[in-house]
Amino acid sequence: MNLRALRWTDWVFAVLMLGLAGVCFYLGNWQMSRLAEKEALIAAVDSRIDAAPIPVPAPSTWDSLKVEDLVYQPVELTGTYRYTQTTTVFTSLADPKGPLGGPGYWVMTPFELVGGGTVFINRGFVPQQYQEVAAVGDLHGDDPGPVTITGLFRAPESAGMMTPEADMSNRIEWVRDPKRLAAMVDPSLAPIAPFFIDLPAGAAGDLPQSGETTVSFPNNHFGYALTWYGFAIIAIVMLGFWLWSRGKRSTIEP
């Protein structure tokens, strides 16, 4: 192959292909970094999910709290349910742990802490036909007054570009995001925690159907890394073949 016979446009193309290969290698390395982070997160969750409950973070720490450091940590909190301020979040429970599933709602009730501050408690799942009674607080029975509860610490869900606005009149939301849920409750309950709590399973047949926490972390980063590395190798091999064929053709042209 006569490299001197290659045109400047051939070299520009070669540089672009090498740049593309470099980007693919970078993305492969990034996916490997994400793999290490995800494996560390999974190990941390495995170590904490069955641990003894710790006190819920105090309101004074909420502004600087790293929520991801406590995800699925059992916590204990003392306060009072504000049942009449309950909101509902649409869901479709595909793999229920209890007897009920399908389209329905998470029942999210504000829990006013002793000393101030409010945490949304995910009390569990109800089928669609129970949304209205859940939203007006008719599923709770008598107000128990101050109680101490335990549950799993959860990070807020993020709304996407296609997430609808809340249905304020029917107290329906689409993501379990305390900031969005706070718009439906009494402002006097502020500050609102930047996390929520999942209750453990209750008695059979109780509504809401609690204990539906799913601990799942999709971890496809290794496969993605191999794909990017594969693209990079293919780009280099194809570039080498292309340069060889161009150079060879240039040497035999009259």
C-alpha positions as CSV (number, residue, x, y, z in Angstrom):
1,M,0.0,0.0,0.0
2,N,1.4,3.4,-1.0
3,L,0.3,5.9,1.7
4,R,1.9,8.7,-0.3
5,A,-0.7,8.1,-3.0
6,L,-3.6,8.9,-0.7
7,R,-5.3,12.3,-1.2
8,W,-5.8,14.8,1.6
9,T,-9.5,14.0,1.6
10,D,-8.6,10.4,2.4
11,W,-6.6,11.5,5.4
12,V,-9.4,13.8,6.6
13,F,-11.8,10.8,6.4
14,A,-9.2,8.7,8.3
15,V,-8.9,11.2,11.1
16,L,-12.7,11.4,11.4
17,M,-12.9,7.6,11.6
18,L,-10.2,7.5,14.3
19,G,-12.0,10.2,16.2
20,L,-15.2,8.1,16.0
21,A,-13.3,5.1,17.3
22,G,-11.9,7.2,20.1
23,V,-15.4,8.4,21.1
24,C,-16.6,4.8,21.1
25,F,-13.7,3.8,23.4
26,Y,-14.5,6.7,25.7
27,L,-18.2,5.6,25.9
28,G,-17.1,2.1,26.6
29,N,-14.9,3.3,29.5
30,W,-17.7,5.5,30.8
31,Q,-20.0,2.5,30.8
32,M,-17.4,0.5,32.8
33,S,-17.3,3.3,35.3
34,R,-21.0,3.3,35.6
35,L,-20.9,-0.5,36.1
36,A,-18.5,0.0,39.0
37,E,-20.9,2.6,40.5
38,K,-23.9,0.4,40.0
39,E,-22.3,-2.6,41.6
40,A,-21.2,-0.4,44.6
41,L,-24.8,0.8,44.9
42,I,-26.2,-2.7,44.8
43,A,-23.7,-3.9,47.5
44,A,-24.6,-0.9,49.7
45,V,-28.3,-1.5,49.4
46,D,-27.9,-5.2,50.1
47,S,-26.0,-4.3,53.3
48,R,-28.6,-1.8,54.5
49,I,-32.0,-3.1,53.5
50,D,-32.2,-5.6,56.4
51,A,-30.4,-3.4,58.9
52,A,-32.0,-2.1,62.1
53,P,-34.0,1.1,61.5
54,I,-32.2,4.4,62.1
55,P,-33.9,7.7,63.0
56,V,-35.3,9.6,60.0
57,P,-33.1,12.5,58.9
58,A,-34.0,15.7,60.8
59,P,-35.5,18.5,58.8
60,S,-32.5,20.7,59.5
61,T,-30.5,18.3,57.2
62,W,-32.9,18.1,54.3
63,D,-31.5,20.9,52.2
64,S,-28.0,19.2,52.1
65,L,-29.1,15.6,52.3
66,K,-27.6,13.1,49.9
67,V,-30.7,11.0,49.3
68,E,-28.9,8.3,47.3
69,D,-26.8,7.4,50.4
70,L,-29.9,6.2,52.3
71,V,-32.0,4.6,49.6
72,Y,-33.8,1.5,51.0
73,Q,-32.4,2.1,54.5
74,P,-35.0,1.2,57.2
75,V,-35.9,4.3,59.1
76,E,-38.0,5.1,62.2
77,L,-40.1,8.3,62.6
78,T,-42.6,9.6,65.1
79,G,-45.5,11.9,64.2
80,T,-49.1,12.2,63.1
81,Y,-50.7,11.1,59.9
82,R,-52.6,13.9,58.1
83,Y,-55.1,11.7,56.4
84,T,-57.3,14.5,55.0
85,Q,-54.2,15.7,53.0
86,T,-53.7,12.3,51.3
87,T,-52.7,12.3,47.6
88,T,-52.8,9.4,45.2
89,V,-50.2,8.5,42.5
90,F,-51.3,6.5,39.5
91,T,-49.5,3.2,38.9
92,S,-49.9,-0.2,37.4
93,L,-48.8,-2.9,39.7
94,A,-47.6,-5.7,37.4
95,D,-46.0,-8.1,39.9
96,P,-47.8,-7.5,43.2
97,K,-46.6,-9.2,46.4
98,G,-50.2,-9.0,47.8
99,P,-53.4,-10.2,46.2
100,L,-54.2,-7.0,44.4
101,G,-52.6,-5.7,41.3
102,G,-53.1,-4.0,37.9
103,P,-54.1,-0.3,37.4
104,G,-54.4,1.6,40.6
105,Y,-52.9,4.2,42.9
106,W,-50.2,4.6,45.6
107,V,-51.7,6.2,48.6
108,M,-49.3,9.0,49.8
109,T,-50.2,10.5,53.1
110,P,-48.3,13.4,54.8
111,F,-46.8,12.4,58.2
112,E,-46.1,15.5,60.3
113,L,-43.1,14.8,62.5
114,V,-42.9,15.6,66.1
115,G,-40.9,18.8,66.2
116,G,-41.9,19.9,62.7
117,G,-41.4,18.9,59.1
118,T,-43.5,16.5,57.0
119,V,-42.6,13.2,55.3
120,F,-44.8,11.6,52.7
121,I,-45.6,8.0,53.5
122,N,-46.4,5.6,50.8
123,R,-49.0,3.5,52.6
124,G,-49.5,1.1,49.8
125,F,-51.6,0.3,46.7
126,V,-55.3,0.5,46.1
127,P,-57.2,-0.6,42.9
128,Q,-58.7,2.1,40.7
129,Q,-62.1,2.0,42.2
130,Y,-60.7,3.0,45.6
131,Q,-59.0,6.1,44.5
132,E,-61.7,8.6,45.5
133,V,-62.1,7.2,49.1
134,A,-58.3,7.0,49.4
135,A,-57.9,10.7,48.3
136,V,-60.4,11.9,50.9
137,G,-58.8,9.9,53.7
138,D,-61.7,7.4,54.2
139,L,-59.4,4.4,54.3
140,H,-57.8,5.1,57.6
141,G,-60.4,4.8,60.2
142,D,-60.0,6.9,63.3
143,D,-57.1,9.3,63.6
144,P,-54.5,7.4,65.8
145,G,-52.8,10.6,67.0
146,P,-49.0,10.5,67.4
147,V,-47.5,7.2,66.4
148,T,-44.0,5.7,65.7
149,I,-43.7,3.9,62.4
150,T,-40.9,2.3,60.4
151,G,-40.4,1.9,56.7
152,L,-38.0,2.0,53.8
153,F,-36.3,5.3,52.8
154,R,-37.0,6.0,49.1
155,A,-35.7,8.5,46.6
156,P,-38.2,10.7,44.7
157,E,-39.3,9.7,41.3
158,S,-38.5,12.1,38.4
159,A,-41.1,13.5,36.1
160,G,-40.3,13.1,32.4
161,M,-41.1,15.4,29.5
162,M,-44.3,13.5,28.8
163,T,-45.5,13.4,32.5
164,P,-48.9,15.1,32.7
165,E,-49.6,17.8,35.2
166,A,-51.2,16.8,38.5
167,D,-55.0,16.5,38.6
168,M,-55.5,18.8,41.5
169,S,-59.2,18.5,41.8
170,N,-59.1,14.7,42.1
171,R,-55.8,14.7,44.0
172,I,-54.0,12.5,41.4
173,E,-50.3,12.7,40.6
174,W,-48.2,10.6,38.2
175,V,-44.8,10.3,40.0
176,R,-43.9,9.9,43.7
177,D,-42.1,13.2,43.9
178,P,-42.5,15.0,47.2
179,K,-42.0,18.4,45.6
180,R,-44.9,17.9,43.2
181,L,-47.1,16.2,45.9
182,A,-46.5,19.2,48.2
183,A,-48.5,21.4,45.8
184,M,-51.6,19.5,46.9
185,V,-51.3,19.7,50.6
186,D,-51.7,22.4,53.3
187,P,-48.7,24.8,53.1
188,S,-48.5,24.7,56.9
189,L,-47.1,21.2,56.6
190,A,-43.8,22.6,55.2
191,P,-41.0,21.9,55.1
192,I,-41.6,18.7,53.1
193,A,-38.9,16.0,53.1
194,P,-37.1,15.4,49.7
195,F,-37.7,11.7,50.1
196,F,-40.6,9.4,51.0
197,I,-41.1,6.3,53.0
198,D,-42.6,2.9,52.0
199,L,-44.5,1.1,54.7
200,P,-43.8,-2.7,55.2
201,A,-46.5,-5.2,54.5
202,G,-49.5,-5.1,56.8
203,A,-52.2,-7.6,57.7
204,A,-53.7,-9.7,54.9
205,G,-56.6,-8.0,53.2
206,D,-55.8,-4.5,54.6
207,L,-56.1,-1.5,52.3
208,P,-53.9,0.2,51.2
209,Q,-51.9,-2.9,50.3
210,S,-48.5,-2.1,51.7
211,G,-45.2,-3.9,51.4
212,E,-45.0,-3.6,47.7
213,T,-41.4,-2.1,47.5
214,T,-39.5,-3.6,44.6
215,V,-35.7,-3.4,44.9
216,S,-34.4,-3.4,41.4
217,F,-31.4,-1.8,39.7
218,P,-31.2,-2.4,36.0
219,N,-27.5,-3.2,35.3
220,N,-26.7,-3.5,31.6
221,H,-23.6,-1.4,31.7
222,F,-21.2,-4.3,30.9
223,G,-23.2,-5.2,27.8
224,Y,-23.3,-1.5,26.7
225,A,-19.5,-1.3,27.2
226,L,-18.8,-4.3,25.0
227,T,-21.0,-2.8,22.3
228,W,-19.1,0.5,22.3
229,Y,-15.8,-1.3,22.3
230,G,-17.0,-3.4,19.5
231,F,-18.0,-0.4,17.5
232,A,-14.5,1.1,18.1
233,I,-12.7,-2.0,16.9
234,I,-15.0,-2.3,13.8
235,A,-14.3,1.3,12.9
236,I,-10.5,0.8,13.1
237,V,-10.6,-2.5,11.2
238,M,-12.8,-1.0,8.4
239,L,-10.6,2.1,8.3
240,G,-7.5,0.0,7.9
241,F,-9.1,-2.0,5.1
242,W,-10.4,1.1,3.4
243,L,-6.9,2.8,3.5
244,W,-5.3,-0.3,2.2
245,S,-7.8,-0.5,-0.7
246,R,-7.4,3.2,-1.5
247,G,-3.6,3.0,-1.4
248,K,-3.5,-0.1,-3.5
249,R,-5.8,1.4,-6.1
250,S,-3.7,4.5,-6.3
251,T,-0.6,2.5,-7.1
252,I,-2.1,0.7,-10.1
253,E,-3.8,3.8,-11.6
254,P,-1.9,5.0,-14.8
